[in-house]
């Protein structure tokens, strides 16, 4: 299958999306700065490791946006999806156990979390499936079955790790893409009815710790010093920040160890305590601008595949920000979803940088490609 060759580098540079680049750079800077403030309570200087991951991530950013025309992803969309499924199967067989979960593959120098890369593979595959069909706004459930099947397979594999949060995230991301493409109202109602009907069965297949988190979320006052203790301290940390925060390195809830994983799932709690409402508003405003710019890129894309890619990547960022923020302030159960470009983690950083690279790819080539 013949690849579409990249355009001359001169055109690439002149079309480079500076708005997207500086929005991402600002969020990354906040993430690194946030990690440095809690360096003294971490077992090792994770901000240095995070810088290393972003350096590596920049390579994954340059390759997809400069060297490969995004339309090639449609040509190899099935292979990319298949590779993602293969990695999910491999992690169940050969993966490393940590805290009762098997989500990582040990590659020697570092561990990789295949479920992070599956988000991208699924977005590419769904964009391919829809772009190959005649454009319409009234899909029925029967016509959506290939897409639904493509979503359910990785969801089941990720749930078996077990990783309920990422499994649900795949459903939310694909749901945005399906709604964007257009479905009948009665189809939406039917899907909702099926989900409600399946909810009791889902409860019984969940692991004990997953059910415990849901029960803790629903009955917070019944367990003030038990499994909800750490989450309550996250809420206290957010509230303690007030309007402008306590200042750099002064987050007492985090510094004294009351908030769990301040470098990862609860990174926002530390930022909120140190910089208050103003700091959180600034960070969320940057995310909002990033999402709006991604939708602008989708709207101005020269083909449906590029448009759907941009929408899917926007959905990844949107849902991770929403779910992580809701976890930190106890509006949702703790499901282990990271805050994009802020939380520490190699797989998460690489996934987000690949997403930004693909988004930059679509943005650049909307200026370089003629209408198809």
C-alpha positions in Angstrom: 0.0 0.0 0.0 1.6 3.3 -1.1 2.2 5.9 1.5 1.3 9.5 1.0 4.6 11.4 1.0 5.1 14.4 3.3 5.2 17.9 1.8 8.4 20.0 1.6 9.8 21.1 5.0 9.4 24.8 4.0 5.6 24.4 3.7 5.6 22.5 7.0 7.4 25.3 8.9 5.2 28.1 7.5 2.1 26.1 8.4 3.2 25.2 11.9 0.4 25.8 14.4 1.9 28.2 17.0 -1.3 28.5 18.9 -1.5 24.8 19.6 2.2 24.6 20.3 2.2 27.4 23.0 -1.0 26.2 24.6 0.6 22.7 25.1 3.9 24.3 26.2 2.1 26.3 28.9 0.3 23.3 30.3 3.5 21.3 30.3 5.3 24.1 32.2 2.6 24.0 34.9 3.0 20.3 35.2 6.7 20.4 35.7 6.5 23.3 38.1 3.8 21.4 40.1 6.1 18.4 40.4 9.1 20.4 41.6 7.0 21.8 44.5 6.5 18.3 45.9 10.0 16.9 45.1 11.0 16.7 48.8 8.2 14.2 49.6 8.8 12.0 46.6 11.2 9.0 46.6 13.1 10.5 43.7 13.1 13.8 41.7 10.2 12.9 39.4 10.2 16.4 37.7 13.6 15.5 36.1 12.1 12.2 35.0 9.1 14.0 33.6 11.3 16.3 31.6 13.0 13.3 30.2 9.6 11.8 29.2 8.6 15.1 27.6 11.9 15.1 25.7 11.2 11.6 24.4 7.6 12.7 23.8 8.7 15.5 21.6 10.2 12.9 19.3 6.9 11.2 19.1 5.4 14.6 18.5 7.7 15.5 15.6 7.5 12.1 13.8 3.7 12.0 13.4 3.3 15.7 12.6 6.3 16.2 10.3 7.2 12.9 8.8 3.9 11.1 8.2 0.8 12.5 6.5 -2.1 11.8 8.8 -4.1 10.3 5.9 -1.7 7.3 6.1 -3.2 6.5 9.5 -6.5 5.8 7.7 -4.7 3.4 5.3 -3.2 1.5 8.2 -6.0 2.1 10.7 -7.0 -1.6 11.0 -3.4 -2.6 11.6 -2.9 0.1 14.2 -6.1 -1.1 16.0 -5.0 -4.7 15.7 -1.6 -3.9 17.2 -3.3 -2.1 20.1 -5.5 -5.2 20.8 -2.4 -7.5 20.6 -0.7 -5.3 23.2 -3.7 -5.5 25.5 -3.7 -9.3 25.2 0.1 -9.4 25.8 -0.2 -7.4 29.0 -2.8 -9.9 30.4 -0.3 -12.7 29.7 3.1 -11.2 30.3 2.3 -8.0 32.1 3.8 -6.8 35.4 1.6 -6.9 38.5 1.4 -3.8 40.7 -1.1 -3.3 43.5 -3.2 -6.2 42.3 -3.4 -4.9 38.7 -1.7 -6.1 35.5 -1.6 -3.0 33.3 2.1 -2.6 32.3 4.6 -4.4 30.1 8.2 -4.3 31.3 10.5 -3.2 28.4 13.7 -3.2 30.5 14.5 0.5 30.6 10.9 1.4 31.3 7.4 0.0 31.6 4.6 0.7 29.1 0.9 0.9 29.7 -0.8 -0.4 26.4 -4.2 0.9 27.5 -2.9 4.5 27.1 -1.9 3.8 23.4 -5.2 2.0 22.8 -7.0 5.4 23.2 -5.2 6.7 20.1 -5.6 3.4 18.2 -9.3 3.4 18.8 -9.7 7.1 17.7 -7.9 6.3 14.5 -9.9 3.2 13.8 -13.3 4.8 14.5 -12.3 7.8 12.3 -11.4 5.4 9.6 -14.7 3.4 9.8 -16.8 6.6 9.7 -14.8 8.3 6.9 -15.1 5.3 4.7 -18.9 5.5 4.8 -21.3 8.0 3.2 -21.6 11.0 5.4 -25.0 11.0 7.2 -26.5 12.2 10.5 -29.0 9.5 11.2 -27.2 6.3 12.1 -29.3 3.5 13.5 -28.1 1.0 16.2 -27.7 -1.8 13.6 -25.4 0.4 11.5 -23.3 1.3 14.5 -22.6 -2.3 15.5 -19.2 -2.4 13.8 -18.1 0.7 15.7 -19.6 -0.6 19.0 -17.9 -3.9 18.6 -14.6 -2.2 18.0 -15.1 -0.3 21.3 -16.3 -3.2 23.4 -13.3 -5.5 22.6 -10.6 -3.3 24.1 -12.9 -2.2 26.9 -13.3 -5.9 28.0 -9.5 -6.5 27.8 -8.7 -3.4 29.8 -11.4 -4.2 32.3 -9.8 -7.6 32.9 -6.5 -5.9 33.9 -8.4 -4.6 35.9 -8.7 -0.9 34.9 -12.3 0.2 35.1 -11.4 3.9 34.6 -9.7 3.6 31.2 -12.3 1.1 30.0 -15.0 3.6 30.7 -12.9 6.3 29.2 -12.8 4.5 25.9 -16.6 4.4 25.9 -16.9 8.1 26.6 -14.4 9.0 23.9 -16.1 6.9 21.3 -19.4 8.2 22.4 -18.4 11.7 21.6 -17.2 10.6 18.1 -20.4 8.7 17.4 -22.6 11.7 18.5 -20.5 14.0 16.4 -21.0 11.8 13.4 -24.8 11.8 14.0 -27.3 9.2 15.2 -31.1 9.0 15.5 -32.6 10.2 18.7 -34.3 6.9 19.3 -30.9 5.2 18.8 -29.5 7.3 21.6 -32.5 6.4 23.8 -32.1 2.7 23.0 -28.4 2.7 23.9 -29.1 4.5 27.2 -31.8 1.9 28.0 -29.4 -1.0 27.3 -26.7 0.6 29.5 -29.2 1.0 32.3 -30.4 -2.6 31.9 -26.8 -3.9 32.0 -25.8 -1.8 35.1 -26.8 -4.5 37.7 -24.7 -7.1 35.8 -21.8 -4.7 35.6 -21.9 -4.3 39.4 -21.4 -8.0 40.0 -18.5 -8.4 37.6 -16.6 -5.5 39.2 -13.8 -6.3 41.5 -14.2 -5.7 45.3 -12.0 -2.6 45.4 -14.0 -1.1 42.5 -17.3 -1.7 44.2 -15.7 -0.3 47.4 -14.8 2.9 45.6 -18.3 3.4 44.3 -19.9 2.7 47.7 -17.4 5.1 49.4 -18.3 7.8 46.9 -22.0 7.3 47.5 -21.7 7.0 51.3 -18.9 9.4 52.2 -20.1 10.3 55.6 -20.5 6.7 56.6 -16.8 6.1 56.4 -15.1 9.3 57.5 -11.7 7.7 58.5 -11.7 4.7 56.3 -11.2 4.2 52.5 -12.5 7.8 51.9 -9.9 9.4 54.2 -7.5 10.3 51.4 -10.1 11.7 49.1 -11.5 13.8 51.8 -8.1 15.3 52.3 -7.9 16.0 48.6 -11.1 18.1 49.0 -9.7 19.8 52.0 -6.5 20.7 50.0 -8.6 22.2 47.2 -10.6 24.2 49.7 -7.5 25.3 51.7 -6.2 27.0 48.6 -8.8 29.7 48.8 -8.6 32.4 46.2 -4.9 32.6 45.5 -3.4 29.6 47.4 -0.8 29.0 50.1 2.2 29.5 47.7 4.9 27.4 46.2 5.8 24.3 48.3 3.3 25.3 51.0 0.5 22.7 50.4 0.3 21.3 53.9 -2.2 18.6 53.0 0.1 17.2 50.4 3.4 18.0 52.1 2.3 16.1 55.2 1.3 13.1 53.2 -2.5 13.2 53.6 -3.3 13.4 49.9 -2.5 10.2 47.9 -0.4 10.2 44.7 0.1 14.0 44.5 2.3 13.4 41.5 -0.2 11.4 39.6 -4.0 11.1 40.0 -4.2 13.9 42.6 -1.7 16.4 41.0 -4.6 18.9 40.8 -5.1 18.9 44.5 -1.5 20.1 45.1 -1.9 22.8 42.4 -5.2 24.0 43.9 -3.8 24.2 47.4 -0.7 26.1 46.4 -2.4 28.5 43.8 -6.0 28.5 44.8 -9.0 29.3 42.6 -7.0 31.6 40.4 -4.4 28.9 39.6 -7.1 26.2 38.9 -9.0 28.7 36.8 -5.9 29.4 34.8 -5.2 25.8 34.2 -8.7 24.9 33.2 -8.8 27.9 30.9 -5.7 26.6 29.1 -7.4 23.2 28.7 -10.6 25.0 27.4 -8.6 26.9 24.9 -6.8 23.7 23.8 -10.2 22.0 23.3 -11.7 24.9 21.4 -8.6 25.1 19.2 -8.9 21.3 18.5 -12.5 21.8 17.5 -11.4 24.7 15.3 -8.9 22.4 13.6 -11.6 19.8 13.1 -14.0 22.3 11.6 -11.4 23.6 9.1 -10.0 20.2 8.2 -10.0 19.4 4.5 -11.4 15.8 4.9 -13.7 13.8 7.2 -10.9 11.6 8.5 -8.9 14.6 9.7 -12.0 16.1 11.2 -12.9 13.0 13.1 -9.2 12.5 14.3 -9.3 16.1 15.7 -12.6 15.5 17.4 -11.4 12.2 18.9 -8.3 13.7 20.3 -10.3 16.6 21.7 -12.5 14.0 23.4 -9.5 12.3 25.0 -8.4 15.5 26.6 -11.9 16.6 27.5 -12.9 13.4 29.3 -9.6 13.0 31.1 -9.7 16.6 32.4 -13.4 16.2 33.5 -13.0 12.8 35.2 -9.7 13.7 36.9 -11.1 17.0 38.2 -14.3 15.3 39.4 -12.2 12.7 41.3 -10.1 15.3 43.0 -13.1 17.2 44.3 -15.2 14.1 45.0 -17.7 14.5 42.3 -16.9 11.1 41.0 -15.4 7.8 42.3 -11.6 7.5 42.1 -10.9 5.5 38.9 -7.3 6.3 38.2 -7.5 8.8 35.3 -4.5 11.1 35.0 -4.6 14.9 34.3 -3.2 15.3 30.7 0.3 16.8 30.6 0.2 17.5 34.4 0.2 14.1 36.0 3.5 12.1 36.2 3.8 9.0 34.0 5.8 7.9 30.9 2.9 6.2 29.1 0.5 9.0 29.8 3.0 11.6 28.6 3.9 9.7 25.4 0.2 9.2 24.7 -0.6 12.8 25.1 2.3 14.0 23.0 1.3 11.6 20.2 -2.2 13.0 20.4 -0.8 16.6 20.1 1.4 15.5 17.2 -1.5 14.1 15.3 -3.6 17.2 16.0 -0.7 19.3 14.8 -0.5 17.1 11.7 -4.1 17.8 10.8 -3.7 21.5 11.6 -0.6 21.9 9.4 -2.1 20.0 6.4 -5.3 21.9 6.4 -3.2 24.7 4.9 -1.1 22.4 2.7 -3.7 20.1 1.2 -6.2 20.9 -1.5 -9.8 19.8 -0.9 -10.4 16.1 -1.7 
